[in-house]
Amino acid sequence: MAKITSGEVDKIANLARIEISEKEKNKYSREMTDILGFVEKLNKAETKDVDETSQVTGLENVYREDIASELTQVDKNKEINREKLLKNAPAEKDGYIKVKAVLE
């Protein structure tokens, strides 16, 4: 069974940009190892004749085009001028707010 070390937990915490104590590293190491153990058990389950299921309620995603417009909807009751919004952003690119990458 795969064991998650406290060093690996430390790397994950660094990627998530959170600080955790040594006690928490040990705790999360045990918990993540237990989770991987459970996943290994699930991988052993016989699923050869089981039909794939992705959605049992019949709900479907509703998509819309991501198009920049003059007005930007902040919530369902409020729209603001896109230009004013972008002036307050620390960085802007192609009409969108530019943010730092969250994954390394």
N, C-alpha and C positions, 0 to 999 in steps of 0.2 A: 504494500500500500504506500502511496506517495505521502511524504511528510513535508509539510510546509514549515520551513525554519523561521526563526525570529528575524533573520536577515532578509528573507523574502517578504515577510510582513512589513519590515522596515522599508523595503523598496516600494511596496504597494502603497504604504502610507505616504511616502515621498511623492509618488505619482499623483495621489489624491490630494496632495498638499495639506495633510493633516499631521499634527504632532501627537504621538502616542508614547506612553511611558513603557519602561521595560516590563512591568507587570502586565500591561495591556498587550504588548508584543507576544508574551508567553501565552496569554489567554487566547488571543486571536490565532496564534499558531496551532494550538490544540483544536479550536473550533473549526478552522479551515481544513485541518487534516481530517477531522470527523466528517465534514461536508464532502470532501473528496472520497472518503471511504464509502459514504452513502451513494455517491455517484457511481462508484465502481460496482456496487451491488445492483444499481439500476441498469448498468450496462450489461450485466449478466442475465437480465430478464429476457425470456423468449418472446420476441415480438414479430416473428416471421409471418404469421397469419393475421396480424392485427392491422386494420385499416388505419391510415393516417388521419389524424384529427387536428385541425388547426383552430377551429372555432365551433363551439357547440351551441351557441345561442342564436346563430344566424345573423349576428351583427356584422356589418362591413365598415371598413374605413371610408371616410368621406374626405376626398382630397380637393384642394383648390390650387390654382396656379399661384406661385410666389412671385407676384409682380409688384414692384414699387409703384406707388401712386403719390399724388400730391399730398393727400391726407393719409395719415397712418392711424389705424384704430388701436387705441391703448387698451380699452376694454369695450364691452358691448354698448356702453352708453357714452363713450367719449372718443373723439378723434382729434388729433393734433396735426399741425402743419409739419410735414416731413423735413422741410428745410430747417425749421427751428429746432427740431429734434436732433438733426445731424450736427448743427452748430454746437450743441452741448456735449456731443460725444467726444471722447478723447482722441479717436481716430476714425476716419471714414474712408471707404473704398467703394467705388461704383454705386453710390447711393445707399450703401448699407453701413451699419456700425461695424468697425473692424475690431476684433478681439484677439487676444493671445491664444495660441493653441493650448488645448487642455490635455492633449495626449502627447507623449514623447515617443 
